[in-house]
Amino acid sequence: MADTQESLAQNISKPTACDGCGHNPKKGWSFALKEPAADGAETVSMTHKCVGCAIQHRPTLRRSLIVALVVGTVLTVLNQGDIFFAGNWQDPLYWKIPLTYSVPFCVATYGALSNGRN
């Protein structure tokens, strides 16, 4: 049992070729991400991806978008709600609102990737 856990730990920490593009990333730039089974079963496998492919990983993008929509909406209403309700739309809102949504998206993506870093 200890041998199995030890070999599993070595396989996870050792950088391997990217399952997405075949690129062999440097140490610390490889990510082990969960990949749902294609047949719809509840089994989950691990896939190793380079930073470019990891950013485009569908489950990570989906979760980050959901977080960005929820947190970004709450922050926008808290920070800009008085302007919306007063009907006093100003030009700086054209860059403030997208920035308000992009910050939680970046934080959620960074958190997901740092959790799977090899």
ZIDA-V922990 format. One line per field, one symbol per residue. ss: DSSP state (a for helix, b for strand, c for the rest). phi: phi as a letter, one per 30 degrees, with the letter a starting at -180 (. if undefined). psi: psi as a letter, one per 40 degrees, with the letter a starting at -180 (. if undefined). Layout:
ss = ???
phi = ???
psi = ???
This chain:
ss = caaaaaaaaaaaacccbccccccbcccccbbbbbbbcccccccbbbbbbbaaaaaccaaaaaaaaaaaaaaaaaaaaaaaaaaaaaccccccaaaaaaaaaaaaaaaaaaaaaaacbc
phi = .ddddddddddddddbddddbidcdddjccbcbdbddddidddbccbcbddddddcdedddddddddddddddddddddcedddddicdcedddcddddddddddddddddddddcdc
psi = ddddddddddddehhiihedeeigiihefihhihhiideeieihihihiidddddehddddddddddddddddddddddedddddefghidedddddddddddddddddddddddeh.
